[in-house]
Amino acid sequence: IATREAVVRASHLPMSVIIVGVGGADFKAMEQLDADRGPLQTRSGEAAACDIVQFMPYCCFQNAPWETLAQTVLAEVPTQLVSYFKAQGWAPFKPLPPPAKSPAQAPQV
């Protein structure tokens, strides 16, 4: 319960929580923190501002290349970051144009 409360409070911050379940334990509580089936709520009914937790059981990846686990657990982070920016009313910066080349740097033909 304390973890659920902490995650809901932290959902207002620019952070992501990644949990990898190792071993044969029952991970139902971790799956609830992941909140893929609906918003995470405290006992008093306060809902998380956004989903910041990603949970994956390691057993699903133990025979896969290690990059597969990394890609899977990190896949939601960009969406979580954009969600936070939108909640703050922040838009991404426009990319800067490339610097102009001086005549000394121009390629020789």
Secondary structure, 3 states (H helix, E strand, C coil): CHHHHHHHHHCCCCCCEEEEECCCCCCHHHHHHHCCCCCCECCCCCECCCCCEEEEEHHHCCCCCHHHHHHHHHCCHHHHHHHHHHHHCCCCCCCCCCCCCCHHHCCCC
